[in-house]
Amino acid sequence: MKKFALKLLNPIIALLILNQALSALLSGLLSRDAFETIHETGGVLLLVGVVLHLLLNWNWVKATYLKKK
């Protein structure tokens, strides 16, 4: 189940990163309301996705970065 969740979550995170970059680059072409909706909502969703990604990979994070010396 975890592997399936990551296979679904990783492309979503990639799209959200692309959304953030494109909305920032095109901010001059968007109305203020549209920009705030797209960029801020995308940022919140990206944060949620990254937190979920970290939680799903927490054992790897612990083994790689939090191991005792």
N, CA, C, O and CB atoms as a CASP TS submission, in Angstrom:
PFRMAT TS
TARGET T0000
AUTHOR 0000-0000-0000
METHOD Language model
MODEL 1
PARENT N/A
ATOM      1  N   MET     1       0.819  -1.198   0.000  1.00  0.00           N
ATOM      2  CA  MET     1       0.000   0.000   0.000  1.00  0.00           C
ATOM      3  C   MET     1       0.861   1.259   0.000  1.00  0.00           C
ATOM      4  O   MET     1       0.560   2.237  -0.684  1.00  0.00           O
ATOM      5  CB  MET     1      -0.931   0.000   1.202  1.00  0.00           C
ATOM      6  N   LYS     2       1.945   1.213   0.787  1.00  0.00           N
ATOM      7  CA  LYS     2       2.832   2.380   0.869  1.00  0.00           C
ATOM      8  C   LYS     2       3.476   2.668  -0.485  1.00  0.00           C
ATOM      9  O   LYS     2       3.611   3.823  -0.887  1.00  0.00           O
ATOM     10  CB  LYS     2       3.922   2.156   1.936  1.00  0.00           C
ATOM     11  N   LYS     3       3.872   1.601  -1.183  1.00  0.00           N
ATOM     12  CA  LYS     3       4.504   1.771  -2.491  1.00  0.00           C
ATOM     13  C   LYS     3       3.524   2.391  -3.490  1.00  0.00           C
ATOM     14  O   LYS     3       3.905   3.250  -4.285  1.00  0.00           O
ATOM     15  CB  LYS     3       5.020   0.417  -3.019  1.00  0.00           C
ATOM     16  N   PHE     4       2.264   1.953  -3.449  1.00  0.00           N
ATOM     17  CA  PHE     4       1.239   2.514  -4.320  1.00  0.00           C
ATOM     18  C   PHE     4       1.014   3.990  -4.005  1.00  0.00           C
ATOM     19  O   PHE     4       0.895   4.816  -4.910  1.00  0.00           O
ATOM     20  CB  PHE     4      -0.074   1.732  -4.177  1.00  0.00           C
ATOM     21  N   ALA     5       0.958   4.312  -2.715  1.00  0.00           N
ATOM     22  CA  ALA     5       0.746   5.705  -2.303  1.00  0.00           C
ATOM     23  C   ALA     5       1.875   6.595  -2.806  1.00  0.00           C
ATOM     24  O   ALA     5       1.628   7.711  -3.262  1.00  0.00           O
ATOM     25  CB  ALA     5       0.636   5.807  -0.769  1.00  0.00           C
ATOM     26  N   LEU     6       3.106   6.113  -2.728  1.00  0.00           N
ATOM     27  CA  LEU     6       4.241   6.894  -3.218  1.00  0.00           C
ATOM     28  C   LEU     6       4.213   7.038  -4.738  1.00  0.00           C
ATOM     29  O   LEU     6       4.554   8.096  -5.266  1.00  0.00           O
ATOM     30  CB  LEU     6       5.551   6.246  -2.783  1.00  0.00           C
ATOM     31  N   LYS     7       3.811   5.986  -5.441  1.00  0.00           N
ATOM     32  CA  LYS     7       3.713   6.069  -6.904  1.00  0.00           C
ATOM     33  C   LYS     7       2.650   7.073  -7.332  1.00  0.00           C
ATOM     34  O   LYS     7       2.755   7.669  -8.404  1.00  0.00           O
ATOM     35  CB  LYS     7       3.398   4.692  -7.498  1.00  0.00           C
ATOM     36  N   LEU     8       1.642   7.261  -6.514  1.00  0.00           N
ATOM     37  CA  LEU     8       0.603   8.241  -6.781  1.00  0.00           C
ATOM     38  C   LEU     8       1.033   9.635  -6.328  1.00  0.00           C
ATOM     39  O   LEU     8       0.782  10.624  -7.017  1.00  0.00           O
ATOM     40  CB  LEU     8      -0.696   7.836  -6.088  1.00  0.00           C
ATOM     41  N   LEU     9       1.669   9.704  -5.186  1.00  0.00           N
ATOM     42  CA  LEU     9       2.038  10.985  -4.582  1.00  0.00           C
ATOM     43  C   LEU     9       3.196  11.682  -5.306  1.00  0.00           C
ATOM     44  O   LEU     9       3.167  12.903  -5.459  1.00  0.00           O
ATOM     45  CB  LEU     9       2.407  10.772  -3.134  1.00  0.00           C
ATOM     46  N   ASN    10       4.191  10.953  -5.745  1.00  0.00           N
ATOM     47  CA  ASN    10       5.360  11.566  -6.377  1.00  0.00           C
ATOM     48  C   ASN    10       5.017  12.384  -7.625  1.00  0.00           C
ATOM     49  O   ASN    10       5.499  13.510  -7.747  1.00  0.00           O
ATOM     50  CB  ASN    10       6.353  10.495  -6.743  1.00  0.00           C
ATOM     51  N   PRO    11       4.204  11.869  -8.558  1.00  0.00           N
ATOM     52  CA  PRO    11       3.840  12.705  -9.710  1.00  0.00           C
ATOM     53  C   PRO    11       2.985  13.914  -9.319  1.00  0.00           C
ATOM     54  O   PRO    11       3.071  14.972  -9.942  1.00  0.00           O
ATOM     55  CB  PRO    11       3.093  11.870 -10.737  1.00  0.00           C
ATOM     56  N   ILE    12       2.165  13.748  -8.289  1.00  0.00           N
ATOM     57  CA  ILE    12       1.353  14.873  -7.830  1.00  0.00           C
ATOM     58  C   ILE    12       2.256  15.973  -7.290  1.00  0.00           C
ATOM     59  O   ILE    12       2.036  17.151  -7.571  1.00  0.00           O
ATOM     60  CB  ILE    12       0.344  14.421  -6.748  1.00  0.00           C
ATOM     61  N   ILE    13       3.264  15.599  -6.521  1.00  0.00           N
ATOM     62  CA  ILE    13       4.224  16.581  -6.001  1.00  0.00           C
ATOM     63  C   ILE    13       4.951  17.263  -7.155  1.00  0.00           C
ATOM     64  O   ILE    13       5.156  18.477  -7.131  1.00  0.00           O
ATOM     65  CB  ILE    13       5.244  15.905  -5.047  1.00  0.00           C
ATOM     66  N   ALA    14       5.339  16.487  -8.163  1.00  0.00           N
ATOM     67  CA  ALA    14       6.026  17.071  -9.325  1.00  0.00           C
ATOM     68  C   ALA    14       5.130  18.091 -10.027  1.00  0.00           C
ATOM     69  O   ALA    14       5.595  19.166 -10.407  1.00  0.00           O
ATOM     70  CB  ALA    14       6.450  15.964 -10.318  1.00  0.00           C
ATOM     71  N   LEU    15       3.856  17.762 -10.201  1.00  0.00           N
ATOM     72  CA  LEU    15       2.927  18.701 -10.828  1.00  0.00           C
ATOM     73  C   LEU    15       2.724  19.953  -9.984  1.00  0.00           C
ATOM     74  O   LEU    15       2.600  21.056 -10.516  1.00  0.00           O
ATOM     75  CB  LEU    15       1.589  18.027 -11.075  1.00  0.00           C
ATOM     76  N   LEU    16       2.692  19.776  -8.677  1.00  0.00           N
ATOM     77  CA  LEU    16       2.523  20.933  -7.786  1.00  0.00           C
ATOM     78  C   LEU    16       3.755  21.845  -7.812  1.00  0.00           C
ATOM     79  O   LEU    16       3.626  23.066  -7.723  1.00  0.00           O
ATOM     80  CB  LEU    16       2.251  20.461  -6.347  1.00  0.00           C
ATOM     81  N   ILE    17       4.941  21.257  -7.933  1.00  0.00           N
ATOM     82  CA  ILE    17       6.156  22.064  -8.063  1.00  0.00           C
ATOM     83  C   ILE    17       6.114  22.844  -9.378  1.00  0.00           C
ATOM     84  O   ILE    17       6.447  24.029  -9.418  1.00  0.00           O
ATOM     85  CB  ILE    17       7.430  21.166  -7.997  1.00  0.00           C
ATOM     86  N   LEU    18       5.705  22.173 -10.443  1.00  0.00           N
ATOM     87  CA  LEU    18       5.569  22.835 -11.744  1.00  0.00           C
ATOM     88  C   LEU    18       4.518  23.944 -11.675  1.00  0.00           C
ATOM     89  O   LEU    18       4.709  25.013 -12.255  1.00  0.00           O
ATOM     90  CB  LEU    18       5.193  21.811 -12.838  1.00  0.00           C
ATOM     91  N   ASN    19       3.429  23.701 -10.984  1.00  0.00           N
ATOM     92  CA  ASN    19       2.388  24.703 -10.798  1.00  0.00           C
ATOM     93  C   ASN    19       2.947  25.936 -10.093  1.00  0.00           C
ATOM     94  O   ASN    19       2.652  27.063 -10.491  1.00  0.00           O
ATOM     95  CB  ASN    19       1.217  24.118  -9.999  1.00  0.00           C
ATOM     96  N   GLN    20       3.742  25.733  -9.062  1.00  0.00           N
ATOM     97  CA  GLN    20       4.318  26.855  -8.326  1.00  0.00           C
ATOM     98  C   GLN    20       5.242  27.677  -9.221  1.00  0.00           C
ATOM     99  O   GLN    20       5.187  28.907  -9.224  1.00  0.00           O
ATOM    100  CB  GLN    20       5.083  26.352  -7.095  1.00  0.00           C
ATOM    101  N   ALA    21       6.081  26.993  -9.970  1.00  0.00           N
ATOM    102  CA  ALA    21       7.024  27.692 -10.849  1.00  0.00           C
ATOM    103  C   ALA    21       6.296  28.458 -11.953  1.00  0.00           C
ATOM    104  O   ALA    21       6.586  29.628 -12.201  1.00  0.00           O
ATOM    105  CB  ALA    21       8.010  26.695 -11.469  1.00  0.00           C
ATOM    106  N   LEU    22       5.356  27.794 -12.606  1.00  0.00           N
ATOM    107  CA  LEU    22       4.647  28.447 -13.707  1.00  0.00           C
ATOM    108  C   LEU    22       3.759  29.594 -13.229  1.00  0.00           C
ATOM    109  O   LEU    22       3.683  30.634 -13.884  1.00  0.00           O
ATOM    110  CB  LEU    22       3.806  27.431 -14.456  1.00  0.00           C
ATOM    111  N   SER    23       3.098  29.414 -12.107  1.00  0.00           N
ATOM    112  CA  SER    23       2.251  30.499 -11.609  1.00  0.00           C
ATOM    113  C   SER    23       3.102  31.696 -11.185  1.00  0.00           C
ATOM    114  O   SER    23       2.673  32.841 -11.325  1.00  0.00           O
ATOM    115  CB  SER    23       1.390  30.011 -10.425  1.00  0.00           C
ATOM    116  N   ALA    24       4.297  31.439 -10.673  1.00  0.00           N
ATOM    117  CA  ALA    24       5.186  32.552 -10.320  1.00  0.00           C
ATOM    118  C   ALA    24       5.679  33.268 -11.570  1.00  0.00           C
ATOM    119  O   ALA    24       5.719  34.498 -11.617  1.00  0.00           O
ATOM    120  CB  ALA    24       6.382  32.047  -9.495  1.00  0.00           C
ATOM    121  N   LEU    25       6.057  32.484 -12.590  1.00  0.00           N
ATOM    122  CA  LEU    25       6.552  33.087 -13.832  1.00  0.00           C
ATOM    123  C   LEU    25       5.463  33.850 -14.577  1.00  0.00           C
ATOM    124  O   LEU    25       5.741  34.861 -15.224  1.00  0.00           O
ATOM    125  CB  LEU    25       7.133  32.013 -14.737  1.00  0.00           C
ATOM    126  N   LEU    26       4.247  33.378 -14.491  1.00  0.00           N
ATOM    127  CA  LEU    26       3.141  33.984 -15.231  1.00  0.00           C
ATOM    128  C   LEU    26       2.303  34.917 -14.360  1.00  0.00           C
ATOM    129  O   LEU    26       1.188  35.277 -14.737  1.00  0.00           O
ATOM    130  CB  LEU    26       2.257  32.901 -15.816  1.00  0.00           C
ATOM    131  N   SER    27       2.819  35.303 -13.222  1.00  0.00           N
ATOM    132  CA  SER    27       2.039  36.122 -12.290  1.00  0.00           C
ATOM    133  C   SER    27       1.613  37.443 -12.911  1.00  0.00           C
ATOM    134  O   SER    27       0.552  37.968 -12.573  1.00  0.00           O
ATOM    135  CB  SER    27       2.839  36.387 -11.028  1.00  0.00           C
ATOM    136  N   GLY    28       2.414  37.984 -13.805  1.00  0.00           N
ATOM    137  CA  GLY    28       2.063  39.238 -14.456  1.00  0.00           C
ATOM    138  C   GLY    28       0.890  39.116 -15.412  1.00  0.00           C
ATOM    139  O   GLY    28       0.209  40.101 -15.697  1.00  0.00           O
ATOM    140  N   LEU    29       0.653  37.910 -15.907  1.00  0.00           N
ATOM    141  CA  LEU    29      -0.441  37.684 -16.846  1.00  0.00           C
ATOM    142  C   LEU    29      -1.749  37.305 -16.151  1.00  0.00           C
ATOM    143  O   LEU    29      -2.820  37.359 -16.756  1.00  0.00           O
ATOM    144  CB  LEU    29      -0.057  36.603 -17.826  1.00  0.00           C
ATOM    145  N   LEU    30      -1.653  36.922 -14.886  1.00  0.00           N
ATOM    146  CA  LEU    30      -2.833  36.499 -14.136  1.00  0.00           C
ATOM    147  C   LEU    30      -3.379  37.651 -13.313  1.00  0.00           C
ATOM    148  O   LEU    30      -2.631  38.530 -12.886  1.00  0.00           O
ATOM    149  CB  LEU    30      -2.501  35.310 -13.228  1.00  0.00           C
ATOM    150  N   SER    31      -4.685  37.643 -13.092  1.00  0.00           N
ATOM    151  CA  SER    31      -5.246  38.630 -12.169  1.00  0.00           C
ATOM    152  C   SER    31      -4.754  38.303 -10.759  1.00  0.00           C
ATOM    153  O   SER    31      -4.336  37.179 -10.484  1.00  0.00           O
ATOM    154  CB  SER    31      -6.817  38.643 -12.231  1.00  0.00           C
ATOM    155  N   ARG    32      -4.808  39.268  -9.895  1.00  0.00           N
ATOM    156  CA  ARG    32      -4.328  39.062  -8.526  1.00  0.00           C
ATOM    157  C   ARG    32      -5.096  37.934  -7.835  1.00  0.00           C
ATOM    158  O   ARG    32      -4.503  37.101  -7.149  1.00  0.00           O
ATOM    159  CB  ARG    32      -4.457  40.362  -7.714  1.00  0.00           C
ATOM    160  N   ASP    33      -6.406  37.915  -8.018  1.00  0.00           N
ATOM    161  CA  ASP    33      -7.216  36.863  -7.397  1.00  0.00           C
ATOM    162  C   ASP    33      -6.864  35.477  -7.942  1.00  0.00           C
ATOM    163  O   ASP    33      -6.760  34.511  -7.186  1.00  0.00           O
ATOM    164  CB  ASP    33      -8.701  37.146  -7.620  1.00  0.00           C
ATOM    165  N   ALA    34      -6.683  35.391  -9.257  1.00  0.00           N
ATOM    166  CA  ALA    34      -6.327  34.107  -9.867  1.00  0.00           C
ATOM    167  C   ALA    34      -4.958  33.653  -9.380  1.00  0.00           C
ATOM    168  O   ALA    34      -4.763  32.482  -9.055  1.00  0.00           O
ATOM    169  CB  ALA    34      -6.339  34.210 -11.407  1.00  0.00           C
ATOM    170  N   PHE    35      -4.005  34.593  -9.330  1.00  0.00           N
ATOM    171  CA  PHE    35      -2.665  34.241  -8.867  1.00  0.00           C
ATOM    172  C   PHE    35      -2.702  33.742  -7.430  1.00  0.00           C
ATOM    173  O   PHE    35      -2.108  32.712  -7.110  1.00  0.00           O
ATOM    174  CB  PHE    35      -1.723  35.443  -8.984  1.00  0.00           C
ATOM    175  N   GLU    36      -3.397  34.467  -6.568  1.00  0.00           N
ATOM    176  CA  GLU    36      -3.458  34.063  -5.161  1.00  0.00           C
ATOM    177  C   GLU    36      -4.112  32.696  -5.009  1.00  0.00           C
ATOM    178  O   GLU    36      -3.659  31.871  -4.216  1.00  0.00           O
ATOM    179  CB  GLU    36      -4.225  35.103  -4.339  1.00  0.00           C
ATOM    180  N   THR    37      -5.160  32.461  -5.759  1.00  0.00           N
ATOM    181  CA  THR    37      -5.837  31.162  -5.681  1.00  0.00           C
ATOM    182  C   THR    37      -4.926  30.042  -6.160  1.00  0.00           C
ATOM    183  O   THR    37      -4.768  29.029  -5.479  1.00  0.00           O
ATOM    184  CB  THR    37      -7.128  31.177  -6.510  1.00  0.00           C
ATOM    185  N   ILE    38      -4.336  30.222  -7.315  1.00  0.00           N
ATOM    186  CA  ILE    38      -3.500  29.168  -7.898  1.00  0.00           C
ATOM    187  C   ILE    38      -2.225  28.964  -7.096  1.00  0.00           C
ATOM    188  O   ILE    38      -1.885  27.831  -6.755  1.00  0.00           O
ATOM    189  CB  ILE    38      -3.152  29.504  -9.346  1.00  0.00           C
ATOM    190  N   HIS    39      -1.515  30.041  -6.791  1.00  0.00           N
ATOM    191  CA  HIS    39      -0.205  29.921  -6.164  1.00  0.00           C
ATOM    192  C   HIS    39      -0.308  29.541  -4.682  1.00  0.00           C
ATOM    193  O   HIS    39       0.420  28.664  -4.216  1.00  0.00           O
ATOM    194  CB  HIS    39       0.560  31.227  -6.311  1.00  0.00           C
ATOM    195  N   GLU    40      -1.193  30.187  -3.956  1.00  0.00           N
ATOM    196  CA  GLU    40      -1.300  29.888  -2.531  1.00  0.00           C
ATOM    197  C   GLU    40      -1.907  28.514  -2.276  1.00  0.00           C
ATOM    198  O   GLU    40      -1.429  27.773  -1.417  1.00  0.00           O
ATOM    199  CB  GLU    40      -2.130  30.949  -1.839  1.00  0.00           C
ATOM    200  N   THR    41      -2.949  28.174  -3.010  1.00  0.00           N
ATOM    201  CA  THR    41      -3.546  26.854  -2.851  1.00  0.00           C
ATOM    202  C   THR    41      -2.552  25.770  -3.254  1.00  0.00           C
ATOM    203  O   THR    41      -2.430  24.746  -2.583  1.00  0.00           O
ATOM    204  CB  THR    41      -4.835  26.738  -3.685  1.00  0.00           C
ATOM    205  N   GLY    42      -1.848  26.005  -4.349  1.00  0.00           N
ATOM    206  CA  GLY    42      -0.823  25.049  -4.775  1.00  0.00           C
ATOM    207  C   GLY    42       0.279  24.903  -3.742  1.00  0.00           C
ATOM    208  O   GLY    42       0.794  23.805  -3.533  1.00  0.00           O
ATOM    209  N   GLY    43       0.645  25.999  -3.098  1.00  0.00           N
ATOM    210  CA  GLY    43       1.680  25.941  -2.067  1.00  0.00           C
ATOM    211  C   GLY    43       1.250  25.119  -0.866  1.00  0.00           C
ATOM    212  O   GLY    43       2.032  24.336  -0.327  1.00  0.00           O
ATOM    213  N   VAL    44       0.012  25.299  -0.450  1.00  0.00           N
ATOM    214  CA  VAL    44      -0.509  24.519   0.686  1.00  0.00           C
ATOM    215  C   VAL    44      -0.579  23.041   0.320  1.00  0.00           C
ATOM    216  O   VAL    44      -0.187  22.184   1.112  1.00  0.00           O
ATOM    217  CB  VAL    44      -1.914  25.033   1.112  1.00  0.00           C
ATOM    218  N   LEU    45      -1.076  22.742  -0.879  1.00  0.00           N
ATOM    219  CA  LEU    45      -1.139  21.347  -1.325  1.00  0.00           C
ATOM    220  C   LEU    45       0.253  20.734  -1.446  1.00  0.00           C
ATOM    221  O   LEU    45       0.453  19.564  -1.123  1.00  0.00           O
ATOM    222  CB  LEU    45      -1.867  21.252  -2.668  1.00  0.00           C
ATOM    223  N   LEU    46       1.211  21.529  -1.911  1.00  0.00           N
ATOM    224  CA  LEU    46       2.591  21.049  -2.015  1.00  0.00           C
ATOM    225  C   LEU    46       3.151  20.727  -0.634  1.00  0.00           C
ATOM    226  O   LEU    46       3.805  19.699  -0.453  1.00  0.00           O
ATOM    227  CB  LEU    46       3.479  22.095  -2.718  1.00  0.00           C
ATOM    228  N   LEU    47       2.903  21.582   0.323  1.00  0.00           N
ATOM    229  CA  LEU    47       3.367  21.340   1.687  1.00  0.00           C
ATOM    230  C   LEU    47       2.759  20.057   2.249  1.00  0.00           C
ATOM    231  O   LEU    47       3.463  19.255   2.862  1.00  0.00           O
ATOM    232  CB  LEU    47       3.019  22.532   2.589  1.00  0.00           C
ATOM    233  N   VAL    48       1.473  19.862   2.047  1.00  0.00           N
ATOM    234  CA  VAL    48       0.807  18.640   2.509  1.00  0.00           C
ATOM    235  C   VAL    48       1.416  17.418   1.827  1.00  0.00           C
ATOM    236  O   VAL    48       1.667  16.401   2.474  1.00  0.00           O
ATOM    237  CB  VAL    48      -0.716  18.707   2.233  1.00  0.00           C
ATOM    238  N   GLY    49       1.652  17.518   0.524  1.00  0.00           N
ATOM    239  CA  GLY    49       2.255  16.410  -0.212  1.00  0.00           C
ATOM    240  C   GLY    49       3.649  16.066   0.269  1.00  0.00           C
ATOM    241  O   GLY    49       3.997  14.891   0.383  1.00  0.00           O
ATOM    242  N   VAL    50       4.454  17.084   0.555  1.00  0.00           N
ATOM    243  CA  VAL    50       5.819  16.849   1.039  1.00  0.00           C
ATOM    244  C   VAL    50       5.798  16.200   2.427  1.00  0.00           C
ATOM    245  O   VAL    50       6.584  15.295   2.706  1.00  0.00           O
ATOM    246  CB  VAL    50       6.614  18.177   1.083  1.00  0.00           C
ATOM    247  N   VAL    51       4.905  16.663   3.280  1.00  0.00           N
ATOM    248  CA  VAL    51       4.787  16.061   4.616  1.00  0.00           C
ATOM    249  C   VAL    51       4.366  14.597   4.501  1.00  0.00           C
ATOM    250  O   VAL    51       4.932  13.736   5.175  1.00  0.00           O
ATOM    251  CB  VAL    51       3.768  16.847   5.485  1.00  0.00           C
ATOM    252  N   LEU    52       3.376  14.310   3.652  1.00  0.00           N
ATOM    253  CA  LEU    52       2.968  12.914   3.434  1.00  0.00           C
ATOM    254  C   LEU    52       4.114  12.079   2.884  1.00  0.00           C
ATOM    255  O   LEU    52       4.310  10.936   3.296  1.00  0.00           O
ATOM    256  CB  LEU    52       1.776  12.849   2.479  1.00  0.00           C
ATOM    257  N   HIS    53       4.870  12.653   1.951  1.00  0.00           N
ATOM    258  CA  HIS    53       6.018  11.958   1.369  1.00  0.00           C
ATOM    259  C   HIS    53       7.048  11.612   2.454  1.00  0.00           C
ATOM    260  O   HIS    53       7.570  10.498   2.494  1.00  0.00           O
ATOM    261  CB  HIS    53       6.670  12.823   0.267  1.00  0.00           C
ATOM    262  N   LEU    54       7.328  12.569   3.316  1.00  0.00           N
ATOM    263  CA  LEU    54       8.268  12.317   4.410  1.00  0.00           C
ATOM    264  C   LEU    54       7.747  11.249   5.367  1.00  0.00           C
ATOM    265  O   LEU    54       8.505  10.386   5.810  1.00  0.00           O
ATOM    266  CB  LEU    54       8.545  13.608   5.175  1.00  0.00           C
ATOM    267  N   LEU    55       6.462  11.306   5.686  1.00  0.00           N
ATOM    268  CA  LEU    55       5.887  10.307   6.581  1.00  0.00           C
ATOM    269  C   LEU    55       5.950   8.910   5.972  1.00  0.00           C
ATOM    270  O   LEU    55       6.252   7.940   6.667  1.00  0.00           O
ATOM    271  CB  LEU    55       4.443  10.666   6.914  1.00  0.00           C
ATOM    272  N   LEU    56       5.671   8.809   4.693  1.00  0.00           N
ATOM    273  CA  LEU    56       5.726   7.508   4.028  1.00  0.00           C
ATOM    274  C   LEU    56       7.157   6.976   3.929  1.00  0.00           C
ATOM    275  O   LEU    56       7.362   5.765   3.844  1.00  0.00           O
ATOM    276  CB  LEU    56       5.115   7.608   2.637  1.00  0.00           C
ATOM    277  N   ASN    57       8.124   7.853   3.939  1.00  0.00           N
ATOM    278  CA  ASN    57       9.536   7.456   3.840  1.00  0.00           C
ATOM    279  C   ASN    57      10.281   7.620   5.152  1.00  0.00           C
ATOM    280  O   ASN    57      11.511   7.665   5.155  1.00  0.00           O
ATOM    281  CB  ASN    57      10.230   8.265   2.768  1.00  0.00           C
ATOM    282  N   TRP    58       9.567   7.711   6.268  1.00  0.00           N
ATOM    283  CA  TRP    58      10.199   8.043   7.538  1.00  0.00           C
ATOM    284  C   TRP    58      11.248   7.010   7.959  1.00  0.00           C
ATOM    285  O   TRP    58      12.284   7.383   8.510  1.00  0.00           O
ATOM    286  CB  TRP    58       9.145   8.168   8.615  1.00  0.00           C
ATOM    287  N   ASN    59      11.003   5.737   7.714  1.00  0.00           N
ATOM    288  CA  ASN    59      12.003   4.725   8.088  1.00  0.00           C
ATOM    289  C   ASN    59      13.316   4.953   7.342  1.00  0.00           C
ATOM    290  O   ASN    59      14.391   4.809   7.925  1.00  0.00           O
ATOM    291  CB  ASN    59      11.471   3.304   7.797  1.00  0.00           C
ATOM    292  N   TRP    60      13.241   5.304   6.071  1.00  0.00           N
ATOM    293  CA  TRP    60      14.454   5.593   5.298  1.00  0.00           C
ATOM    294  C   TRP    60      15.143   6.851   5.830  1.00  0.00           C
ATOM    295  O   TRP    60      16.368   6.885   5.945  1.00  0.00           O
ATOM    296  CB  TRP    60      14.114   5.764   3.798  1.00  0.00           C
ATOM    297  N   VAL    61      14.368   7.872   6.151  1.00  0.00           N
ATOM    298  CA  VAL    61      14.931   9.113   6.697  1.00  0.00           C
ATOM    299  C   VAL    61      15.667   8.805   7.999  1.00  0.00           C
ATOM    300  O   VAL    61      16.789   9.270   8.201  1.00  0.00           O
ATOM    301  CB  VAL    61      13.815  10.177   6.935  1.00  0.00           C
ATOM    302  N   LYS    62      15.043   8.027   8.883  1.00  0.00           N
ATOM    303  CA  LYS    62      15.686   7.672  10.156  1.00  0.00           C
ATOM    304  C   LYS    62      16.968   6.881   9.920  1.00  0.00           C
ATOM    305  O   LYS    62      17.994   7.154  10.543  1.00  0.00           O
ATOM    306  CB  LYS    62      14.722   6.859  11.038  1.00  0.00           C
ATOM    307  N   ALA    63      16.910   5.910   9.026  1.00  0.00           N
ATOM    308  CA  ALA    63      18.073   5.062   8.783  1.00  0.00           C
ATOM    309  C   ALA    63      19.205   5.839   8.124  1.00  0.00           C
ATOM    310  O   ALA    63      20.374   5.534   8.360  1.00  0.00           O
ATOM    311  CB  ALA    63      17.687   3.873   7.915  1.00  0.00           C
ATOM    312  N   THR    64      18.887   6.825   7.313  1.00  0.00           N
ATOM    313  CA  THR    64      19.908   7.546   6.562  1.00  0.00           C
ATOM    314  C   THR    64      20.448   8.767   7.303  1.00  0.00           C
ATOM    315  O   THR    64      21.657   9.001   7.314  1.00  0.00           O
ATOM    316  CB  THR    64      19.352   7.972   5.235  1.00  0.00           C
ATOM    317  N   TYR    65      19.571   9.534   7.912  1.00  0.00           N
ATOM    318  CA  TYR    65      19.988  10.814   8.476  1.00  0.00           C
ATOM    319  C   TYR    65      19.955  10.881   9.994  1.00  0.00           C
ATOM    320  O   TYR    65      20.625  11.730  10.583  1.00  0.00           O
ATOM    321  CB  TYR    65      19.133  11.884   7.935  1.00  0.00           C
ATOM    322  N   LEU    66      19.212  10.030  10.626  1.00  0.00           N
ATOM    323  CA  LEU    66      19.060  10.134  12.070  1.00  0.00           C
ATOM    324  C   LEU    66      19.703   8.975  12.831  1.00  0.00           C
ATOM    325  O   LEU    66      19.399   8.751  14.003  1.00  0.00           O
ATOM    326  CB  LEU    66      17.605  10.212  12.416  1.00  0.00           C
ATOM    327  N   LYS    67      20.580   8.248  12.169  1.00  0.00           N
ATOM    328  CA  LYS    67      21.233   7.114  12.836  1.00  0.00           C
ATOM    329  C   LYS    67      22.285   7.627  13.807  1.00  0.00           C
ATOM    330  O   LYS    67      22.914   8.663  13.590  1.00  0.00           O
ATOM    331  CB  LYS    67      21.875   6.152  11.801  1.00  0.00           C
ATOM    332  N   LYS    68      22.452   6.879  14.865  1.00  0.00           N
ATOM    333  CA  LYS    68      23.444   7.258  15.877  1.00  0.00           C
ATOM    334  C   LYS    68      24.823   6.852  15.410  1.00  0.00           C
ATOM    335  O   LYS    68      25.008   5.825  14.758  1.00  0.00           O
ATOM    336  CB  LYS    68      23.125   6.609  17.243  1.00  0.00           C
ATOM    337  N   LYS    69      25.785   7.684  15.760  1.00  0.00           N
ATOM    338  CA  LYS    69      27.171   7.422  15.354  1.00  0.00           C
ATOM    339  C   LYS    69      27.899   6.678  16.434  1.00  0.00           C
ATOM    340  O   LYS    69      29.080   6.365  16.280  1.00  0.00           O
ATOM    341  CB  LYS    69      27.906   8.721  15.031  1.00  0.00           C
TER
END
